[in-house]
Each structure stands twice: as structure tokens, then as C-alpha cells.
Amino acid sequence: DLFVGSALVDMYCKCAKVEEAEKLHDRMEEQTMVSWNAIISGFSLHEQSEEAQKFFSRMLKMRVKPDNFTYATVLDACANLATVGLGKQIHAQIIKEELQSDVFISSTLVDMYSKCGNMQDARLLFEKAPKRDFVTWNAMICGYAQHGLGEDALKIFGDMQVEGVKPNHATFVSVLRACVHMGLVEKGLHYFHSMQSDYGLDPQLEHYSCMVDILGRSGQVSDALKLIHEMPFEADDVIWRTLLSICKMHGNVEVAEKAASYLLQLDPQDSAAYVLLSNIYADAGMWDGVSKMRKMMRYGGLKKEPGCSWIEVKSEVHMFLVGDKAHPNSKEIYEKLDVLITEMKPDIDFVLGDEETSFI
């Protein structure tokens, strides 16, 4: 039964059993648009955006025509991977099929270009959108905030209010992030309090995290800690890690020790907490503390998580980890890196101590 089969595929995807859903989809005598969309959406929803793109390509090879939902889902996958090349190809197909007027599609396109850092095209689409819902507005505000264009983000937020579009929790996360980038403490506090007073929105963890960042970056580390203790719910690891990073910025050992203590209570295996606190001790010349952190990491079998980056070349995403040699062209990559390293000199203008004493 096609209806039952498609419903089962959708159910498996929503339960994070995407591989089982794919097997069931392949066994169906006739695949429906529901089953194709369910799997693409399932991969994207569960942070397997590359698999979502591959399944979309497979769908096209089988000459199955995508619908609005398919395009929106794949564009979301492109946004997550920052694969703007594929996103532009899909955009061209959307124009060809005259689907740009669909508010769902136009919002997703704005979001995709924003997350890929192409704010010029995002703004152009935003201005041309026949209808803008709160998703479209949020995509623009979020894009500007993420890329450090705080002034533009707040300008769009002002336009949103003039248009009478009611902001939601996601809107205020982006607005507060814009205030973080611009160091606008008073304005950040104003927006934070206006959530409840003007819109009846109770601040969530993400909003408190932004406020901790705003206060901390301005040097009000103790006020940031006070805000955390006054929250109506328990702080998560993100908030404590934010405060710990701020303590490194301002060299506040006392608050750093408290933040690290709370963070390690939540996750004793969090290597970042040990690394950050060790570097704070090193900056303060507290070498006993540095030694203690290193011993705790060594005895706990902890290692610093390797850094990760990725790049899109000819519509293919390449991912790299620190020290990674899994890439088929790793030999050539490292040879090129060696050449670049010989041409670079370390900038030690801001190093407070011996270069060898820091973990990172």
C-alpha cells in the first residue's frame, strides 16, 4: 500500500531512523513524493545535510520532479553546509519553474544565502519578496548578526517593527547577537527586557547566554555571573563556557574558577574547560594551576578536541580536521602547508608569557 509505505518512511525519519527509512523506500514498488521528501527532510533534520543532497541528486537522476517542499529542504541542507554553489543551481531551477513567489521558498532562499555569507544576494531576494513572513525577516536579521553586521541587523529589526510583524524568540536571539558584536550593553538590556514587557515573550537560555556575553565583553564579569544565578532555570554548558571564555578575555581568575567548576559538574569530560582554565592560569602567571590542569587532563585521559574546517570546491564539500590525513590529496595539502608556514612569522605582540606554556 503506497499510503502506508510512505507513512512508514515518514515515521522512521521523524524517529531518527533515516537509514531504515531509506531501505523501506527502496523496497517500495512505487516511490511517492511523500517518501522522497521524508527522507531528504530526515537527513537534513538530523544533521546529515550531505546525505540529503546526495539523495536529492538521486531523486533527479530518477526523473522525479521536486516540489516546493523538496526545494526548501535541500536549500536548508545547502545552508547548513554553506554549499552556495549547489544552492545557486537550485535557485536557478526555482526561477525556471516560477516558484520564487512562494513565501516558503523565498524565505528559505534568503536563509540559504545569509548562512553562506552572501548577504548581497540575500538582501536582494528579501527586497524582491512579494510577501515577507517572520521567517523571512528572521533570516535577514540572523544573517547580518552572524556575519558581524550588527548595525544592519538592528536596522532590519526596526523595519520589521514598523511593518507590524511580531518578532519571536528566534528574532531576539539574533538581535541580541547583533548587540554582542557591537558592544551595545544598554541597547542589549533594553531589547532583553522588552521581550516580556512589549511582546510577552519569556527569555530562554539562548537569550540569557547572549546577555552574559554582552555584559562580559564590556568587562562586567561579576554582573554576568549574577545574571546567571538569577535565571529562572539552570544554566547549561553553553552559558558557563561563554562566561569562561569571557574570563580569559579579561583575566578574571576568580570567576573563571567558578565557571569551570559548574561546567565540569555538567560534563567532567569537557576538555575545553580544562584548556581554557589552564590558559587563564598561564596568562596570570599561576603555573601551579597550569600544572594541575595538565595533570587532571592527563589522568582523566582527556584530549583537546581537534579543530575542524570545510571548503566547497566544484560543488563538493571537503572537510579537514587538525592533523587529519584521511583526505586522498593529504600529501599535496601538507606539502603546500609547509611552504606557507615557511613564509609566515608568528605574531607575538599579544603573547603574555612563554609561547610553550599555552595549550592553544
ZICORBEL-V480707 format. One record per backbone hydrogen bond with DSSP energy under -1.0 kcal/mol. CO is the residue of the C=O (numbers start at 1). NH is the residue of the N-H. Records with the same first field share a line. If there is no record, write none. Layout:
BEGIN
CO: NH, NH
END
This chain:
BEGIN
1: 5
2: 6
3: 7
4: 8
5: 9
6: 10
7: 11
8: 12
9: 13
10: 14
11: 15
12: 17
13: 16
17: 21
18: 22
19: 23
20: 24
21: 25
22: 26
23: 27
32: 36
33: 37
34: 38
35: 39
36: 40
37: 41
38: 42
39: 43
40: 44
41: 45
42: 46
43: 48
44: 47
48: 52
49: 53
50: 54
51: 55
52: 56
53: 57
54: 58
55: 59
56: 60
57: 61
58: 62
59: 64
60: 63
67: 71
68: 72
69: 73
70: 74
71: 75
72: 76
73: 77
74: 78
75: 79
76: 80
77: 81
78: 82, 83
82: 84
83: 87
84: 88
85: 89
86: 90
87: 91
88: 92
89: 93
90: 94
91: 95
92: 96
93: 97
94: 99
95: 98
99: 102
102: 106
103: 107
104: 108
105: 109
106: 110
107: 111
108: 112
109: 113
110: 114
111: 115
112: 116
113: 118
114: 117
117: 119
118: 122
119: 123
120: 124
121: 125
122: 126
123: 127
124: 128
125: 129
133: 137
134: 138
135: 139
136: 140
137: 141
138: 142
139: 143
140: 144
141: 145
142: 146
143: 147
144: 149
145: 148
148: 150
149: 153
150: 154
151: 155
152: 156
153: 157
154: 158
155: 159
156: 160
157: 161
158: 162
159: 163
160: 165
168: 172
169: 173
170: 174
171: 175
172: 176
173: 177
174: 178
175: 179
176: 180
177: 181
178: 182
179: 184
183: 185
184: 188
185: 189
186: 190
187: 191
188: 192
189: 193
190: 194
191: 195
193: 197
194: 198, 199
195: 201
196: 200
204: 208
205: 209
206: 210
207: 211
208: 212
209: 213
210: 214
211: 215
212: 216
213: 217
214: 218
215: 220
216: 219
219: 221
220: 224
221: 225
222: 226
223: 227
224: 228
225: 229
226: 230
228: 231
236: 240
237: 241
238: 242
239: 243
240: 244
241: 245
242: 246
243: 247
244: 248
245: 249
246: 250
247: 251, 252
251: 253
252: 256
253: 257
254: 258
255: 259
256: 260
257: 261
258: 262
259: 263
260: 264
261: 265
262: 266
263: 267
267: 270
269: 271
271: 275
272: 276
273: 277
274: 278
275: 279
276: 280
277: 281
278: 282
279: 283
280: 284
281: 286
282: 285
285: 287
286: 290
287: 291
288: 292
289: 293
290: 294
291: 295
292: 296
293: 297
294: 298
295: 299
296: 300
297: 302
298: 301
307: 322
309: 320
311: 318
313: 316
316: 313
318: 311
320: 309
321: 324
327: 330
329: 333
330: 334
331: 335
332: 336
333: 337
334: 338
335: 339
336: 340
337: 341
338: 342
341: 344
354: 357
END
